[in-house]
Amino acid sequence: MAIVGLDHVQLAMPKGGEDAARGFYSEVLGLAEVAKPVDLAKRGGCWFEGGEAHIHLGVEDPFSPARKAHPALLVDDLAALRLKLANAGVTFTEGSPLDGYDRGDVSDPFGNRIELMQRL
């Protein structure tokens, strides 16, 4: 028996936050929305993917954002993404140094922490 990979990361969102999630994850980060299976779609939320990154947002009530636990998304051009984030009004916070990476954090519309990393 061995773990062979990571299928997805689940983040919480408040009820009715799908449009805000689409605006951030699709329009700002550039992830594609994928249809949820019919049985799961009844619960609300939405799924996104880009490359091998799969982010699932599910409705949680009461909602509480993940401020410490987070996904770390690899990007190919952090400088260009930072400009896009700034133009969208999203604050980027520089990450502390980590050998081999340029990195920093943003918050999604719900306050969930998202780390963005570019391999150097």
MODELLER restraints for C-alpha pairs under 7 A, 6 or more apart:
rsr = mdl.restraints
at = mdl.atoms
rsr.add(forms.Gaussian(group=physical.xy_distance, feature=features.Distance(at['CA:7:A'], at['CA:54:A']), mean=6.91, stdev=0.5))
rsr.add(forms.Gaussian(group=physical.xy_distance, feature=features.Distance(at['CA:8:A'], at['CA:53:A']), mean=6.98, stdev=0.5))
rsr.add(forms.Gaussian(group=physical.xy_distance, feature=features.Distance(at['CA:8:A'], at['CA:54:A']), mean=4.65, stdev=0.5))
rsr.add(forms.Gaussian(group=physical.xy_distance, feature=features.Distance(at['CA:8:A'], at['CA:55:A']), mean=5.71, stdev=0.5))
rsr.add(forms.Gaussian(group=physical.xy_distance, feature=features.Distance(at['CA:8:A'], at['CA:56:A']), mean=6.81, stdev=0.5))
rsr.add(forms.Gaussian(group=physical.xy_distance, feature=features.Distance(at['CA:9:A'], at['CA:54:A']), mean=6.37, stdev=0.5))
rsr.add(forms.Gaussian(group=physical.xy_distance, feature=features.Distance(at['CA:9:A'], at['CA:55:A']), mean=5.09, stdev=0.5))
rsr.add(forms.Gaussian(group=physical.xy_distance, feature=features.Distance(at['CA:9:A'], at['CA:56:A']), mean=6.08, stdev=0.5))
rsr.add(forms.Gaussian(group=physical.xy_distance, feature=features.Distance(at['CA:9:A'], at['CA:71:A']), mean=6.77, stdev=0.5))
rsr.add(forms.Gaussian(group=physical.xy_distance, feature=features.Distance(at['CA:10:A'], at['CA:55:A']), mean=6.04, stdev=0.5))
rsr.add(forms.Gaussian(group=physical.xy_distance, feature=features.Distance(at['CA:10:A'], at['CA:56:A']), mean=4.68, stdev=0.5))
rsr.add(forms.Gaussian(group=physical.xy_distance, feature=features.Distance(at['CA:10:A'], at['CA:57:A']), mean=5.76, stdev=0.5))
rsr.add(forms.Gaussian(group=physical.xy_distance, feature=features.Distance(at['CA:11:A'], at['CA:56:A']), mean=6.16, stdev=0.5))
rsr.add(forms.Gaussian(group=physical.xy_distance, feature=features.Distance(at['CA:11:A'], at['CA:57:A']), mean=4.85, stdev=0.5))
rsr.add(forms.Gaussian(group=physical.xy_distance, feature=features.Distance(at['CA:11:A'], at['CA:58:A']), mean=6.35, stdev=0.5))
rsr.add(forms.Gaussian(group=physical.xy_distance, feature=features.Distance(at['CA:12:A'], at['CA:57:A']), mean=5.46, stdev=0.5))
rsr.add(forms.Gaussian(group=physical.xy_distance, feature=features.Distance(at['CA:12:A'], at['CA:58:A']), mean=5.06, stdev=0.5))
rsr.add(forms.Gaussian(group=physical.xy_distance, feature=features.Distance(at['CA:12:A'], at['CA:59:A']), mean=5.79, stdev=0.5))
rsr.add(forms.Gaussian(group=physical.xy_distance, feature=features.Distance(at['CA:12:A'], at['CA:60:A']), mean=5.72, stdev=0.5))
rsr.add(forms.Gaussian(group=physical.xy_distance, feature=features.Distance(at['CA:12:A'], at['CA:65:A']), mean=6.69, stdev=0.5))
rsr.add(forms.Gaussian(group=physical.xy_distance, feature=features.Distance(at['CA:13:A'], at['CA:57:A']), mean=6.18, stdev=0.5))
rsr.add(forms.Gaussian(group=physical.xy_distance, feature=features.Distance(at['CA:13:A'], at['CA:58:A']), mean=5.89, stdev=0.5))
rsr.add(forms.Gaussian(group=physical.xy_distance, feature=features.Distance(at['CA:13:A'], at['CA:59:A']), mean=5.03, stdev=0.5))
rsr.add(forms.Gaussian(group=physical.xy_distance, feature=features.Distance(at['CA:13:A'], at['CA:60:A']), mean=5.98, stdev=0.5))
rsr.add(forms.Gaussian(group=physical.xy_distance, feature=features.Distance(at['CA:13:A'], at['CA:63:A']), mean=6.46, stdev=0.5))
rsr.add(forms.Gaussian(group=physical.xy_distance, feature=features.Distance(at['CA:13:A'], at['CA:110:A']), mean=6.27, stdev=0.5))
rsr.add(forms.Gaussian(group=physical.xy_distance, feature=features.Distance(at['CA:14:A'], at['CA:59:A']), mean=5.41, stdev=0.5))
rsr.add(forms.Gaussian(group=physical.xy_distance, feature=features.Distance(at['CA:14:A'], at['CA:60:A']), mean=5.78, stdev=0.5))
rsr.add(forms.Gaussian(group=physical.xy_distance, feature=features.Distance(at['CA:14:A'], at['CA:61:A']), mean=6.64, stdev=0.5))
rsr.add(forms.Gaussian(group=physical.xy_distance, feature=features.Distance(at['CA:14:A'], at['CA:63:A']), mean=5.41, stdev=0.5))
rsr.add(forms.Gaussian(group=physical.xy_distance, feature=features.Distance(at['CA:15:A'], at['CA:59:A']), mean=5.39, stdev=0.5))
rsr.add(forms.Gaussian(group=physical.xy_distance, feature=features.Distance(at['CA:15:A'], at['CA:60:A']), mean=6.96, stdev=0.5))
rsr.add(forms.Gaussian(group=physical.xy_distance, feature=features.Distance(at['CA:18:A'], at['CA:45:A']), mean=5.91, stdev=0.5))
rsr.add(forms.Gaussian(group=physical.xy_distance, feature=features.Distance(at['CA:18:A'], at['CA:46:A']), mean=6.48, stdev=0.5))
rsr.add(forms.Gaussian(group=physical.xy_distance, feature=features.Distance(at['CA:20:A'], at['CA:109:A']), mean=6.43, stdev=0.5))
rsr.add(forms.Gaussian(group=physical.xy_distance, feature=features.Distance(at['CA:21:A'], at['CA:109:A']), mean=6.90, stdev=0.5))
rsr.add(forms.Gaussian(group=physical.xy_distance, feature=features.Distance(at['CA:24:A'], at['CA:108:A']), mean=6.66, stdev=0.5))
rsr.add(forms.Gaussian(group=physical.xy_distance, feature=features.Distance(at['CA:24:A'], at['CA:109:A']), mean=7.00, stdev=0.5))
rsr.add(forms.Gaussian(group=physical.xy_distance, feature=features.Distance(at['CA:25:A'], at['CA:31:A']), mean=5.69, stdev=0.5))
rsr.add(forms.Gaussian(group=physical.xy_distance, feature=features.Distance(at['CA:26:A'], at['CA:32:A']), mean=5.70, stdev=0.5))
rsr.add(forms.Gaussian(group=physical.xy_distance, feature=features.Distance(at['CA:26:A'], at['CA:33:A']), mean=6.65, stdev=0.5))
rsr.add(forms.Gaussian(group=physical.xy_distance, feature=features.Distance(at['CA:28:A'], at['CA:84:A']), mean=6.84, stdev=0.5))
rsr.add(forms.Gaussian(group=physical.xy_distance, feature=features.Distance(at['CA:28:A'], at['CA:85:A']), mean=6.57, stdev=0.5))
rsr.add(forms.Gaussian(group=physical.xy_distance, feature=features.Distance(at['CA:31:A'], at['CA:48:A']), mean=5.76, stdev=0.5))
rsr.add(forms.Gaussian(group=physical.xy_distance, feature=features.Distance(at['CA:31:A'], at['CA:49:A']), mean=5.26, stdev=0.5))
rsr.add(forms.Gaussian(group=physical.xy_distance, feature=features.Distance(at['CA:31:A'], at['CA:50:A']), mean=4.95, stdev=0.5))
rsr.add(forms.Gaussian(group=physical.xy_distance, feature=features.Distance(at['CA:32:A'], at['CA:48:A']), mean=5.33, stdev=0.5))
rsr.add(forms.Gaussian(group=physical.xy_distance, feature=features.Distance(at['CA:32:A'], at['CA:49:A']), mean=5.37, stdev=0.5))
rsr.add(forms.Gaussian(group=physical.xy_distance, feature=features.Distance(at['CA:32:A'], at['CA:50:A']), mean=6.22, stdev=0.5))
rsr.add(forms.Gaussian(group=physical.xy_distance, feature=features.Distance(at['CA:33:A'], at['CA:47:A']), mean=5.72, stdev=0.5))
rsr.add(forms.Gaussian(group=physical.xy_distance, feature=features.Distance(at['CA:33:A'], at['CA:48:A']), mean=4.31, stdev=0.5))
rsr.add(forms.Gaussian(group=physical.xy_distance, feature=features.Distance(at['CA:33:A'], at['CA:49:A']), mean=6.52, stdev=0.5))
rsr.add(forms.Gaussian(group=physical.xy_distance, feature=features.Distance(at['CA:34:A'], at['CA:47:A']), mean=5.56, stdev=0.5))
rsr.add(forms.Gaussian(group=physical.xy_distance, feature=features.Distance(at['CA:34:A'], at['CA:48:A']), mean=5.64, stdev=0.5))
rsr.add(forms.Gaussian(group=physical.xy_distance, feature=features.Distance(at['CA:35:A'], at['CA:47:A']), mean=6.85, stdev=0.5))
rsr.add(forms.Gaussian(group=physical.xy_distance, feature=features.Distance(at['CA:36:A'], at['CA:46:A']), mean=6.74, stdev=0.5))
rsr.add(forms.Gaussian(group=physical.xy_distance, feature=features.Distance(at['CA:36:A'], at['CA:47:A']), mean=6.52, stdev=0.5))
rsr.add(forms.Gaussian(group=physical.xy_distance, feature=features.Distance(at['CA:44:A'], at['CA:58:A']), mean=6.67, stdev=0.5))
rsr.add(forms.Gaussian(group=physical.xy_distance, feature=features.Distance(at['CA:44:A'], at['CA:59:A']), mean=6.08, stdev=0.5))
rsr.add(forms.Gaussian(group=physical.xy_distance, feature=features.Distance(at['CA:45:A'], at['CA:57:A']), mean=5.24, stdev=0.5))
rsr.add(forms.Gaussian(group=physical.xy_distance, feature=features.Distance(at['CA:45:A'], at['CA:58:A']), mean=4.50, stdev=0.5))
rsr.add(forms.Gaussian(group=physical.xy_distance, feature=features.Distance(at['CA:45:A'], at['CA:59:A']), mean=5.48, stdev=0.5))
rsr.add(forms.Gaussian(group=physical.xy_distance, feature=features.Distance(at['CA:46:A'], at['CA:56:A']), mean=6.15, stdev=0.5))
rsr.add(forms.Gaussian(group=physical.xy_distance, feature=features.Distance(at['CA:46:A'], at['CA:57:A']), mean=5.31, stdev=0.5))
rsr.add(forms.Gaussian(group=physical.xy_distance, feature=features.Distance(at['CA:46:A'], at['CA:58:A']), mean=6.75, stdev=0.5))
rsr.add(forms.Gaussian(group=physical.xy_distance, feature=features.Distance(at['CA:47:A'], at['CA:55:A']), mean=5.87, stdev=0.5))
rsr.add(forms.Gaussian(group=physical.xy_distance, feature=features.Distance(at['CA:47:A'], at['CA:56:A']), mean=4.38, stdev=0.5))
rsr.add(forms.Gaussian(group=physical.xy_distance, feature=features.Distance(at['CA:47:A'], at['CA:57:A']), mean=6.00, stdev=0.5))
rsr.add(forms.Gaussian(group=physical.xy_distance, feature=features.Distance(at['CA:48:A'], at['CA:54:A']), mean=5.87, stdev=0.5))
rsr.add(forms.Gaussian(group=physical.xy_distance, feature=features.Distance(at['CA:48:A'], at['CA:55:A']), mean=5.22, stdev=0.5))
rsr.add(forms.Gaussian(group=physical.xy_distance, feature=features.Distance(at['CA:48:A'], at['CA:56:A']), mean=6.33, stdev=0.5))
rsr.add(forms.Gaussian(group=physical.xy_distance, feature=features.Distance(at['CA:49:A'], at['CA:55:A']), mean=6.11, stdev=0.5))
rsr.add(forms.Gaussian(group=physical.xy_distance, feature=features.Distance(at['CA:65:A'], at['CA:110:A']), mean=6.37, stdev=0.5))
rsr.add(forms.Gaussian(group=physical.xy_distance, feature=features.Distance(at['CA:65:A'], at['CA:111:A']), mean=5.33, stdev=0.5))
rsr.add(forms.Gaussian(group=physical.xy_distance, feature=features.Distance(at['CA:65:A'], at['CA:112:A']), mean=4.88, stdev=0.5))
rsr.add(forms.Gaussian(group=physical.xy_distance, feature=features.Distance(at['CA:66:A'], at['CA:112:A']), mean=4.71, stdev=0.5))
rsr.add(forms.Gaussian(group=physical.xy_distance, feature=features.Distance(at['CA:66:A'], at['CA:113:A']), mean=6.18, stdev=0.5))
rsr.add(forms.Gaussian(group=physical.xy_distance, feature=features.Distance(at['CA:67:A'], at['CA:111:A']), mean=6.90, stdev=0.5))
rsr.add(forms.Gaussian(group=physical.xy_distance, feature=features.Distance(at['CA:67:A'], at['CA:112:A']), mean=5.53, stdev=0.5))
rsr.add(forms.Gaussian(group=physical.xy_distance, feature=features.Distance(at['CA:67:A'], at['CA:113:A']), mean=5.12, stdev=0.5))
rsr.add(forms.Gaussian(group=physical.xy_distance, feature=features.Distance(at['CA:68:A'], at['CA:113:A']), mean=6.77, stdev=0.5))
rsr.add(forms.Gaussian(group=physical.xy_distance, feature=features.Distance(at['CA:70:A'], at['CA:113:A']), mean=5.45, stdev=0.5))
rsr.add(forms.Gaussian(group=physical.xy_distance, feature=features.Distance(at['CA:70:A'], at['CA:114:A']), mean=5.65, stdev=0.5))
rsr.add(forms.Gaussian(group=physical.xy_distance, feature=features.Distance(at['CA:70:A'], at['CA:115:A']), mean=6.90, stdev=0.5))
rsr.add(forms.Gaussian(group=physical.xy_distance, feature=features.Distance(at['CA:71:A'], at['CA:114:A']), mean=5.66, stdev=0.5))
rsr.add(forms.Gaussian(group=physical.xy_distance, feature=features.Distance(at['CA:71:A'], at['CA:115:A']), mean=6.24, stdev=0.5))
rsr.add(forms.Gaussian(group=physical.xy_distance, feature=features.Distance(at['CA:72:A'], at['CA:114:A']), mean=6.18, stdev=0.5))
rsr.add(forms.Gaussian(group=physical.xy_distance, feature=features.Distance(at['CA:72:A'], at['CA:115:A']), mean=4.41, stdev=0.5))
rsr.add(forms.Gaussian(group=physical.xy_distance, feature=features.Distance(at['CA:72:A'], at['CA:116:A']), mean=5.70, stdev=0.5))
rsr.add(forms.Gaussian(group=physical.xy_distance, feature=features.Distance(at['CA:72:A'], at['CA:117:A']), mean=6.73, stdev=0.5))
rsr.add(forms.Gaussian(group=physical.xy_distance, feature=features.Distance(at['CA:73:A'], at['CA:115:A']), mean=6.10, stdev=0.5))
rsr.add(forms.Gaussian(group=physical.xy_distance, feature=features.Distance(at['CA:73:A'], at['CA:116:A']), mean=5.00, stdev=0.5))
rsr.add(forms.Gaussian(group=physical.xy_distance, feature=features.Distance(at['CA:73:A'], at['CA:117:A']), mean=6.03, stdev=0.5))
rsr.add(forms.Gaussian(group=physical.xy_distance, feature=features.Distance(at['CA:74:A'], at['CA:116:A']), mean=6.05, stdev=0.5))
rsr.add(forms.Gaussian(group=physical.xy_distance, feature=features.Distance(at['CA:74:A'], at['CA:117:A']), mean=4.81, stdev=0.5))
rsr.add(forms.Gaussian(group=physical.xy_distance, feature=features.Distance(at['CA:74:A'], at['CA:118:A']), mean=5.66, stdev=0.5))
rsr.add(forms.Gaussian(group=physical.xy_distance, feature=features.Distance(at['CA:75:A'], at['CA:116:A']), mean=6.68, stdev=0.5))
rsr.add(forms.Gaussian(group=physical.xy_distance, feature=features.Distance(at['CA:75:A'], at['CA:117:A']), mean=5.89, stdev=0.5))
rsr.add(forms.Gaussian(group=physical.xy_distance, feature=features.Distance(at['CA:75:A'], at['CA:118:A']), mean=5.17, stdev=0.5))
rsr.add(forms.Gaussian(group=physical.xy_distance, feature=features.Distance(at['CA:76:A'], at['CA:118:A']), mean=5.93, stdev=0.5))
rsr.add(forms.Gaussian(group=physical.xy_distance, feature=features.Distance(at['CA:77:A'], at['CA:118:A']), mean=6.76, stdev=0.5))
rsr.add(forms.Gaussian(group=physical.xy_distance, feature=features.Distance(at['CA:78:A'], at['CA:118:A']), mean=6.01, stdev=0.5))
rsr.add(forms.Gaussian(group=physical.xy_distance, feature=features.Distance(at['CA:82:A'], at['CA:92:A']), mean=6.85, stdev=0.5))
rsr.add(forms.Gaussian(group=physical.xy_distance, feature=features.Distance(at['CA:85:A'], at['CA:91:A']), mean=6.98, stdev=0.5))
rsr.add(forms.Gaussian(group=physical.xy_distance, feature=features.Distance(at['CA:91:A'], at['CA:106:A']), mean=6.10, stdev=0.5))
rsr.add(forms.Gaussian(group=physical.xy_distance, feature=features.Distance(at['CA:92:A'], at['CA:104:A']), mean=6.56, stdev=0.5))
rsr.add(forms.Gaussian(group=physical.xy_distance, feature=features.Distance(at['CA:92:A'], at['CA:105:A']), mean=5.72, stdev=0.5))
rsr.add(forms.Gaussian(group=physical.xy_distance, feature=features.Distance(at['CA:92:A'], at['CA:106:A']), mean=5.07, stdev=0.5))
rsr.add(forms.Gaussian(group=physical.xy_distance, feature=features.Distance(at['CA:93:A'], at['CA:104:A']), mean=5.36, stdev=0.5))
rsr.add(forms.Gaussian(group=physical.xy_distance, feature=features.Distance(at['CA:93:A'], at['CA:105:A']), mean=5.13, stdev=0.5))
rsr.add(forms.Gaussian(group=physical.xy_distance, feature=features.Distance(at['CA:93:A'], at['CA:106:A']), mean=6.46, stdev=0.5))
rsr.add(forms.Gaussian(group=physical.xy_distance, feature=features.Distance(at['CA:94:A'], at['CA:103:A']), mean=6.46, stdev=0.5))
rsr.add(forms.Gaussian(group=physical.xy_distance, feature=features.Distance(at['CA:94:A'], at['CA:104:A']), mean=4.31, stdev=0.5))
rsr.add(forms.Gaussian(group=physical.xy_distance, feature=features.Distance(at['CA:94:A'], at['CA:105:A']), mean=6.57, stdev=0.5))
rsr.add(forms.Gaussian(group=physical.xy_distance, feature=features.Distance(at['CA:95:A'], at['CA:103:A']), mean=5.17, stdev=0.5))
rsr.add(forms.Gaussian(group=physical.xy_distance, feature=features.Distance(at['CA:95:A'], at['CA:104:A']), mean=3.99, stdev=0.5))
rsr.add(forms.Gaussian(group=physical.xy_distance, feature=features.Distance(at['CA:95:A'], at['CA:105:A']), mean=6.50, stdev=0.5))
rsr.add(forms.Gaussian(group=physical.xy_distance, feature=features.Distance(at['CA:100:A'], at['CA:119:A']), mean=5.80, stdev=0.5))
rsr.add(forms.Gaussian(group=physical.xy_distance, feature=features.Distance(at['CA:100:A'], at['CA:120:A']), mean=5.16, stdev=0.5))
rsr.add(forms.Gaussian(group=physical.xy_distance, feature=features.Distance(at['CA:101:A'], at['CA:117:A']), mean=6.30, stdev=0.5))
rsr.add(forms.Gaussian(group=physical.xy_distance, feature=features.Distance(at['CA:101:A'], at['CA:118:A']), mean=5.45, stdev=0.5))
rsr.add(forms.Gaussian(group=physical.xy_distance, feature=features.Distance(at['CA:101:A'], at['CA:119:A']), mean=4.58, stdev=0.5))
rsr.add(forms.Gaussian(group=physical.xy_distance, feature=features.Distance(at['CA:101:A'], at['CA:120:A']), mean=5.26, stdev=0.5))
rsr.add(forms.Gaussian(group=physical.xy_distance, feature=features.Distance(at['CA:102:A'], at['CA:117:A']), mean=5.82, stdev=0.5))
rsr.add(forms.Gaussian(group=physical.xy_distance, feature=features.Distance(at['CA:102:A'], at['CA:118:A']), mean=5.24, stdev=0.5))
rsr.add(forms.Gaussian(group=physical.xy_distance, feature=features.Distance(at['CA:102:A'], at['CA:119:A']), mean=6.59, stdev=0.5))
rsr.add(forms.Gaussian(group=physical.xy_distance, feature=features.Distance(at['CA:102:A'], at['CA:120:A']), mean=6.78, stdev=0.5))
rsr.add(forms.Gaussian(group=physical.xy_distance, feature=features.Distance(at['CA:103:A'], at['CA:116:A']), mean=5.54, stdev=0.5))
rsr.add(forms.Gaussian(group=physical.xy_distance, feature=features.Distance(at['CA:103:A'], at['CA:117:A']), mean=4.32, stdev=0.5))
rsr.add(forms.Gaussian(group=physical.xy_distance, feature=features.Distance(at['CA:103:A'], at['CA:118:A']), mean=6.25, stdev=0.5))
rsr.add(forms.Gaussian(group=physical.xy_distance, feature=features.Distance(at['CA:104:A'], at['CA:115:A']), mean=5.73, stdev=0.5))
rsr.add(forms.Gaussian(group=physical.xy_distance, feature=features.Distance(at['CA:104:A'], at['CA:116:A']), mean=5.52, stdev=0.5))
rsr.add(forms.Gaussian(group=physical.xy_distance, feature=features.Distance(at['CA:104:A'], at['CA:117:A']), mean=6.73, stdev=0.5))
rsr.add(forms.Gaussian(group=physical.xy_distance, feature=features.Distance(at['CA:105:A'], at['CA:113:A']), mean=6.71, stdev=0.5))
rsr.add(forms.Gaussian(group=physical.xy_distance, feature=features.Distance(at['CA:105:A'], at['CA:114:A']), mean=5.63, stdev=0.5))
rsr.add(forms.Gaussian(group=physical.xy_distance, feature=features.Distance(at['CA:105:A'], at['CA:115:A']), mean=4.42, stdev=0.5))
rsr.add(forms.Gaussian(group=physical.xy_distance, feature=features.Distance(at['CA:105:A'], at['CA:116:A']), mean=5.99, stdev=0.5))
rsr.add(forms.Gaussian(group=physical.xy_distance, feature=features.Distance(at['CA:106:A'], at['CA:113:A']), mean=6.02, stdev=0.5))
rsr.add(forms.Gaussian(group=physical.xy_distance, feature=features.Distance(at['CA:106:A'], at['CA:114:A']), mean=5.34, stdev=0.5))
rsr.add(forms.Gaussian(group=physical.xy_distance, feature=features.Distance(at['CA:106:A'], at['CA:115:A']), mean=6.47, stdev=0.5))
rsr.add(forms.Gaussian(group=physical.xy_distance, feature=features.Distance(at['CA:107:A'], at['CA:113:A']), mean=4.67, stdev=0.5))
rsr.add(forms.Gaussian(group=physical.xy_distance, feature=features.Distance(at['CA:107:A'], at['CA:114:A']), mean=5.78, stdev=0.5))
rsr.add(forms.Gaussian(group=physical.xy_distance, feature=features.Distance(at['CA:108:A'], at['CA:114:A']), mean=6.97, stdev=0.5))
